[in-house]
Amino acid sequence: MRQTNMGCSVHRTLVTGGAGFIGSHLVERLLANGDAVTVLDNFSTGRMAYLDEVKDNPRLSIHHVDVSGFADIKPFFEGIDWVFHLAALADIVPSIQQPVTYHKANVDGTIAVLEAARSVGIRRFVYAASSSCYGIPDEFPTLETAPIRPMYPYALTKYLGEQYVLHWNRVYKLPCVSLRLFNVYGPRARTSGAYGAVFWHRSWLESRSRWWEMGIRQGTSLSSRMWLMPLCRRRNLRPRARYSTSGRATHIASTVW
Ligand SMILES: NC(=O)c1ccc[n+]([C@@H]2O[C@H](COP(=O)([O-])OP(=O)(O)OC[C@H]3O[C@@H](n4cnc5c(N)ncnc54)[C@H](O)[C@@H]3O)[C@@H](O)[C@H]2O)c1
């Protein structure tokens, strides 16, 4: 944390995957909270356009870099307080076709980010894990204690990443939490390709976006799906991550918003 010349404290936050769907909303939110934000992204699926609204903010710096290269990313961690590690290849079908590429981004990338975070002694490390680790669960609602059954390389690599995160907490006392996100939807979500168990229909998604813009709070039961804005705002990732005990994997999901 840094003191500004006004005497206020500014969190220095680093977001990997900050040009992606969830990451770009999180970056907007963190900037609105007054944080200084560093984005690391290789733009494989992320878009600079997703950060259009905030790209001129002097508290934002954006770096085109692959997180799996420890030496490349380490310099960006100097002075960082909080790390949100969202960078990952996040589609299912390509993960079946390119398991090694997915392992490099999602597992090697996570180890590199953990090591960079450890080297500077960050205050909080938040990992975006995935509910895909359960495969098709036996029970709904599903508890964190449900059997782990990854059914494709994406799910496996995200779970391996989580295991590394929790291991770094146990062995190195890195203050980590792993948030198992369920299916997130909202503006900028990919509507092509398959994500998770959900095949979004573009017009359906767009109509949800319009509802949100009109300020109508939808309260339908959505089983495991999660509307993005509550994720970043009402149930802000930061407080949720702060209140979750270090070294735990915890669900981020809701049936009713
Ligand atoms: N969207 C969901 O419903 C959902 C559900 C569970 C978990 N998650 C997790 O949340 C995170 C964000 O997902 P998203 O839906 O926003 O996906 P996304 O593809 O929009 O964002 C991922 C970002 O990571 C970047 N990236 C990928 N590989 C990288 C690498 N090697 N180096 C640097 N940057 C890299 C991409 O360019 C992109 O900007 C992912 O870790 C994903 O596994 C998402």
The ligand as an SDF file (V2000), in Angstrom:
LIG
                    3D

 44 48  0  0  0  0  0  0  0  0999 V2000
  -16.2360  -17.2240  -17.4880 N   0  0  0  0  0  0  0  0  0  0  0  0
  -16.6030  -18.1600  -16.6200 C   0  0  0  0  0  0  0  0  0  0  0  0
  -17.7940  -18.5470  -16.5250 O   0  0  0  0  0  0  0  0  0  0  0  0
  -15.5780  -18.7560  -15.7030 C   0  0  0  0  0  0  0  0  0  0  0  0
  -15.9840  -19.7860  -14.8170 C   0  0  0  0  0  0  0  0  0  0  0  0
  -15.0440  -20.3540  -13.9660 C   0  0  0  0  0  0  0  0  0  0  0  0
  -13.7430  -19.8800  -13.9600 C   0  0  0  0  0  0  0  0  0  0  0  0
  -13.3700  -18.9000  -14.8420 N   0  0  0  0  0  0  0  0  0  0  0  0
  -11.9710  -18.4620  -14.8080 C   0  0  0  0  0  0  0  0  0  0  0  0
  -11.9480  -17.0380  -14.7330 O   0  0  0  0  0  0  0  0  0  0  0  0
  -10.8090  -16.5470  -15.4320 C   0  0  0  0  0  0  0  0  0  0  0  0
  -11.2520  -15.5070  -16.4590 C   0  0  0  0  0  0  0  0  0  0  0  0
  -12.1450  -16.1370  -17.3800 O   0  0  0  0  0  0  0  0  0  0  0  0
  -12.8470  -15.3190  -18.5600 P   0  0  0  0  0  0  0  0  0  0  0  0
  -14.1520  -15.9680  -18.8120 O   0  0  0  0  0  0  0  0  0  0  0  0
  -12.7740  -13.8620  -18.2840 O   0  0  0  0  0  0  0  0  0  0  0  0
  -11.9030  -15.7190  -19.7820 O   0  0  0  0  0  0  0  0  0  0  0  0
  -11.2000  -14.8040  -20.9050 P   0  0  0  0  0  0  0  0  0  0  0  0
  -10.6580  -15.7330  -21.9360 O   0  0  0  0  0  0  0  0  0  0  0  0
  -12.1100  -13.7190  -21.3370 O   0  0  0  0  0  0  0  0  0  0  0  0
  -10.0100  -14.1470  -20.0710 O   0  0  0  0  0  0  0  0  0  0  0  0
   -8.7660  -14.7840  -19.8830 C   0  0  0  0  0  0  0  0  0  0  0  0
   -7.6890  -13.7470  -20.1110 C   0  0  0  0  0  0  0  0  0  0  0  0
   -6.4150  -14.3630  -19.8780 O   0  0  0  0  0  0  0  0  0  0  0  0
   -5.5530  -13.9920  -20.9360 C   0  0  0  0  0  0  0  0  0  0  0  0
   -4.5310  -15.0320  -21.0540 N   0  0  0  0  0  0  0  0  0  0  0  0
   -4.7160  -16.3270  -21.4140 C   0  0  0  0  0  0  0  0  0  0  0  0
   -3.5530  -16.9870  -21.3760 N   0  0  0  0  0  0  0  0  0  0  0  0
   -2.6210  -16.0950  -20.9620 C   0  0  0  0  0  0  0  0  0  0  0  0
   -1.2140  -16.1790  -20.7320 C   0  0  0  0  0  0  0  0  0  0  0  0
   -0.5340  -17.3250  -20.9010 N   0  0  0  0  0  0  0  0  0  0  0  0
   -0.5750  -15.0540  -20.3400 N   0  0  0  0  0  0  0  0  0  0  0  0
   -1.2350  -13.8840  -20.1530 C   0  0  0  0  0  0  0  0  0  0  0  0
   -2.5610  -13.7610  -20.3510 N   0  0  0  0  0  0  0  0  0  0  0  0
   -3.2430  -14.8540  -20.7540 C   0  0  0  0  0  0  0  0  0  0  0  0
   -6.4240  -13.8660  -22.1650 C   0  0  0  0  0  0  0  0  0  0  0  0
   -5.8660  -13.0800  -23.1910 O   0  0  0  0  0  0  0  0  0  0  0  0
   -7.6700  -13.2200  -21.5420 C   0  0  0  0  0  0  0  0  0  0  0  0
   -7.5650  -11.8060  -21.5230 O   0  0  0  0  0  0  0  0  0  0  0  0
  -10.1340  -17.7680  -16.0580 C   0  0  0  0  0  0  0  0  0  0  0  0
   -9.0740  -18.1600  -15.2100 O   0  0  0  0  0  0  0  0  0  0  0  0
  -11.2160  -18.8270  -16.0750 C   0  0  0  0  0  0  0  0  0  0  0  0
  -10.6770  -20.1210  -15.9960 O   0  0  0  0  0  0  0  0  0  0  0  0
  -14.2420  -18.3390  -15.7030 C   0  0  0  0  0  0  0  0  0  0  0  0
  1  2  1  0
  2  3  2  0
  2  4  1  0
  4  5  1  0
  4 44  2  0
  5  6  2  0
  6  7  1  0
  7  8  2  0
  8  9  1  0
  8 44  1  0
  9 10  1  0
  9 42  1  0
 10 11  1  0
 11 12  1  0
 11 40  1  0
 12 13  1  0
 13 14  1  0
 14 15  2  0
 14 16  1  0
 14 17  1  0
 17 18  1  0
 18 19  2  0
 18 20  1  0
 18 21  1  0
 21 22  1  0
 22 23  1  0
 23 24  1  0
 23 38  1  0
 24 25  1  0
 25 26  1  0
 25 36  1  0
 26 27  1  0
 26 35  1  0
 27 28  2  0
 28 29  1  0
 29 30  1  0
 29 35  2  0
 30 31  1  0
 30 32  2  0
 32 33  1  0
 33 34  2  0
 34 35  1  0
 36 37  1  0
 36 38  1  0
 38 39  1  0
 40 41  1  0
 40 42  1  0
 42 43  1  0
M  CHG  2   8   1  16  -1
M  END
$$$$
